[in-house]
Amino acid sequence: MIGTQELIMIFAVVVLLFGATKLPELARSMGSSVGEFKKAQKESELNLKEFEKSITEPTAPKSKVQETAQKLGIDIKGKTDDQLLDEIQKAAEKPKEVSEP
């Protein structure tokens, strides 16, 4: 771990190399560089999480038939569009029960 004496020595060398007038500009550029690095790091972490999610949960685009069947409460897993159409027709042919107030 760097101690107090080492930090003072490093600061003195930096002052000698760059001069006292260049230190604020140097600190400003280092601060903006660190900020850009952190921003890029967060963005890459978000992209990685989205990629991992897309791998673990592949979402295939649903056809209109699948969307309609799902809205009607029909289970769409493992069924073809033709099977779903048959179930949608059966659901449409059933008379709706009317509840009396």
Buried (B, 14 or more C-beta within 10 A) or exposed (E): EEEEEEEEEEEEEBEEEEEEEEEEEEEEEEEEEEEEEEEEEEEEEEEEEEEEEEEEEEEEEEEEBBEBBEEEEBEBEEBEEEBBBEBBEEEEEEEEEEEEE
